Amino acid sequence: MANYVKLANEEIKEIMMSALGKLVADGEIPAMPLPPFTVEIPNDTAHGDFATNLAMVSGKAFKEAGLRLNPRDFAGKLCAAAILDGTMFDRCEVAGPGFINFFLSPKWFASVVKDVVDCGENYGRSDYGKGEKVMIEFVSANPTGPMHMGNARGGALGDCLAAAMDMAGFEVTREFYINDAGNQIEKFGISLEARYLQLYLGEDAVAFPEDAYHGEDIKERAQQFADVYGDRFIKADPQERQAALIEFALPKNIEKLQSDLGLYRIHYDVWFRESTLHNSGAVKEALEVLTAKGMTYEKEGALWYKNSEVMKAQLLKQGKTPEQIEELGLKDDVLIRANGHPTYFAADIAYHYNKFVVRGFDRVINVWGADHHGHVARLKGAMDSIGLNGDQLDIVLMQLVRLMKDGQPYKMSKRSGKAVSLTDLIEEIPIDAARFFFNLSSPNSTLDFDLDLAVEQSSQNPVYYVQYAHARICSIHKKLEAEGIKARTCSLDELCLLTLPEETQLVRVLAEYPNMLIEVAKNYDPARMTRYSMDLATAFHKFYNSCRVAEDNENLMQARLSLCIAVKNTIANVLGLMKVSAPESM
């Protein structure tokens, strides 16, 4: 399959280089190196489908060569020397102070439509990633309670990014990191223990720790444990009691995470347990590598990582002065506490060492909440310190979600005590809307999630608007088939009949799809997918309102049917990547 925007871009560069060669051969300009130039799609395609600034950026080179040549005059010479026969372009012309605008031929538009129809669900797939082995770790919520809005946004973001990167030619693995070891699990056990004891001894007799988990889910798990074991553990040793409660409740919580994410249409390739790092000795091995490289030291019975030394070196490279760095108050990090227990940071280093060294990923992408921003530099620095390349670890920091209703911030928590859960949300709104709305803005922007709009069945609701375009095309086909008219394969000559502005604009949007997926993969920004789907739906609705599909001219009717099929396929493709349904009727 072809990327027709890329092909057109490359062909303009070839046309311009050939024109330059002709001008040099004819003695019109001297042979000399010219600066890099760009080829872009203008905002207003009425003035050209593509434009290049070659003549504009060449002024300095001509001046240095002692040649006085106005950019606009030079652009005129280039246009006159340009050979367009056999290319995708009908003509080129000079605009403004020296831009050269190129106008596509009908054959280009026809070729795009034919390619989209022929490729079907594979339209947009490219080899941009060249098979690079990438792991995307996202959500990774603590298994001590229900998932919240940040997890919901991270889930939609990470899953859509993985789908786009797969289409862009990367070998992608989706991973969930289960934090089933460390302080949060100890806290989970203490929380369960308190609720369990309260069931038999009363809430007045058993104080609930202030820093414990207060959600209703903890009470439910304690009750379920009591339903199975009764009061058997009331008089047990506290450690034994907590261990029994954790062993009972943790698998149920993990199973709930998996089922909730499955309901949310997220399926992981790997569920990686933190406990395996500790049980296998992987944490110890990673810290031994770090120690062998001189990046640790012992103090007060604990093992420390030279974080301040690493961070200082990084900041000096970035141009910070020693005085500026001193003001930051950089500190070293504990890896092994005096009691012999490894810290979360130690496990995180081992986990990423496992990703790169043991499992051989070329690149690792972590989707984190913005509150983890302080951890980014030190983890990347730790990768450098352990002998890896911290630049191969990319962190997508995701801003907060604000639920809105009636134009005001809204809280609708039913179960979790303090935060709105994923389960709460998908009980209130369709999963299609949730998946779509969480990618309406880029990760680095705070997201206002409009609950009223998410359930509204009108063109104001962006997901409904896009889905309706798909359903409308299905309706067109059903109506024509009822009249005995079936779509057939069109020749390029027939597709060249698509020349009206609404038709060509719709094809332009179709042609952008492969590039859009590459941009998502390059910038880690799935919001481009939602924006693209809305742009495509808008272009289709304009076409539908201006161009009658059931034309008397049979060739034109079939060409428009092919265009409709191309749009329907592409809408279904992009919605499919976002795990949003493409209904045939609404």
Stockholm file with secondary structure:
# STOCKHOLM 1.0

chainA/1-586         MANYVKLANEEIKEIMMSALGKLVADGEIPAMPLPPFTVEIPNDTAHGDFATNLAMVSGKAFKEAGLRLNPRDFAGKLCAAAILDGTMFDRCEVAGPGFINFFLSPKWFASVVKDVVDCGENYGRSDYGKGEKVMIEFVSANPTGPMHMGNARGGALGDCLAAAMDMAGFEVTREFYINDAGNQIEKFGISLEARYLQLYLGEDAVAFPEDAYHGEDIKERAQQFADVYGDRFIKADPQERQAALIEFALPKNIEKLQSDLGLYRIHYDVWFRESTLHNSGAVKEALEVLTAKGMTYEKEGALWYKNSEVMKAQLLKQGKTPEQIEELGLKDDVLIRANGHPTYFAADIAYHYNKFVVRGFDRVINVWGADHHGHVARLKGAMDSIGLNGDQLDIVLMQLVRLMKDGQPYKMSKRSGKAVSLTDLIEEIPIDAARFFFNLSSPNSTLDFDLDLAVEQSSQNPVYYVQYAHARICSIHKKLEAEGIKARTCSLDELCLLTLPEETQLVRVLAEYPNMLIEVAKNYDPARMTRYSMDLATAFHKFYNSCRVAEDNENLMQARLSLCIAVKNTIANVLGLMKVSAPESM
#=GR chainA/1-586 SS CCCHHHHHHHHHHHHHHHHHHHHHHTTSSCCCCCCCCCEECCSCGGGCSEEECHHHHTHHHHHHTTCCCCHHHHHHHHHHHCCCTTSSEEEEEEETTTEEEEEECHHHHHHHHHHHHHHGGGTTCCCTTTTCEEEEECCCCCTTSCCBHHHHHHHHHHHHHHHHHHHTTCEEEEEEEECCSSHHHHHHHHHHHHHHHHHHHCTTTSCCCTTSCCSHHHHHHHHHHHHHHTTTTTTSCHHHHHHHHHHHHHHHHHHHHHHHHHHTTCCCSEEEEHHHHHHTTHHHHHHHHHHHTTCEEEETTEEEECHHHHHHHHHHHTTCCHHHHHHHTCCCEEEECTTSCBCHHHHHHHHHHIIIIISCCSEEEEEEEGGGHHHHHHHHHHHHHTTSCGGGEEEEEECCEEEEETTEECCCCSSSSSSCBHHHHHHHSCHHHHHHHTTSSCTTSCEEEEHHHHHCCSTTSHHHHHHHHHHHHHHHHHHHHHTTCCCCCCCHHHHTTCCSHHHHHHHHHHHTHHHHHHHHHHHTCTHHHHHHHHHHHHHHHHHHHHSCSSCSSHHHHHHHHHHHHHHHHHHHHHHHHTTCCCCSCC
#=GC SS_cons         CCCHHHHHHHHHHHHHHHHHHHHHHTTSSCCCCCCCCCEECCSCGGGCSEEECHHHHTHHHHHHTTCCCCHHHHHHHHHHHCCCTTSSEEEEEEETTTEEEEEECHHHHHHHHHHHHHHGGGTTCCCTTTTCEEEEECCCCCTTSCCBHHHHHHHHHHHHHHHHHHHTTCEEEEEEEECCSSHHHHHHHHHHHHHHHHHHHCTTTSCCCTTSCCSHHHHHHHHHHHHHHTTTTTTSCHHHHHHHHHHHHHHHHHHHHHHHHHHTTCCCSEEEEHHHHHHTTHHHHHHHHHHHTTCEEEETTEEEECHHHHHHHHHHHTTCCHHHHHHHTCCCEEEECTTSCBCHHHHHHHHHHIIIIISCCSEEEEEEEGGGHHHHHHHHHHHHHTTSCGGGEEEEEECCEEEEETTEECCCCSSSSSSCBHHHHHHHSCHHHHHHHTTSSCTTSCEEEEHHHHHCCSTTSHHHHHHHHHHHHHHHHHHHHHTTCCCCCCCHHHHTTCCSHHHHHHHHHHHTHHHHHHHHHHHTCTHHHHHHHHHHHHHHHHHHHHSCSSCSSHHHHHHHHHHHHHHHHHHHHHHHHTTCCCCSCC
//
